[in-house]
Amino acid sequence: QVQLVESGGGLVQPGGSLRLSCEASGSIFTDYARSWHRQAPGKQREFVARIRPDGVTAYADSVKGRFTISRDNARKTFDLQMNGLKPEDTALYYCNIFNKWGQGTQVTVSS
């Protein structure tokens, strides 16, 4: 069993930055990719960023160049650094390993 808990969400102005963190406990599935997804009201959950076991990363076109995913060496914790935030980034952000999801952390970008 693996448990995931997100933290770091909040309210920021357009152009601001936030760093989200995901803490994994239990059986952390070292050989699986770690990812971030988000869901805005009235929309489906969408892929944001992923880091594979070999360290290769991938990003949605909408966040490429602004967001960066990273992890610690033990793959226990992984983060999403978000820079240049836009109002359209407003969503509930979830961390994921395989089919396990955290509870979500709210990011609101508004002036």
C-alpha positions, 0 to 999 in steps of 0.5 A, a space after each residue: 500500500 502507498 499513501 500520498 499527501 499533497 501540500 503547498 497549494 494556495 492563493 497567488 497573483 498572476 505571475 507568481 510562484 508556488 511549490 507543491 510537494 507530494 509525500 509518499 509513505 508505505 510501499 512507494 512503488 519505486 519502479 513507477 513514474 510519479 506525476 502531477 495532474 489537475 482538475 478545474 471546475 467543469 473539466 476533466 482531470 488533465 495531465 500536468 507533469 511526469 518523471 519516470 524512474 530513469 529521471 526522464 520528464 514530460 510536461 503538458 504543452 500548457 505548462 512547458 517552460 513554466 513548471 518543473 517536476 523533481 524528486 528526492 533520491 529515494 523517490 519518497 517525495 516529489 515536487 512541482 515548482 510552478 513559475 509564471 502562474 496564470 489564472 488558467 492554472 487554477 485547479 485542484 492539483 493531485 499527485 499520482 503513483 500508478 493508480 494511487 492518488 493524493 487528496 489534492 491541494 488547491 491552487 488559485 491564481 487571481 488578482 
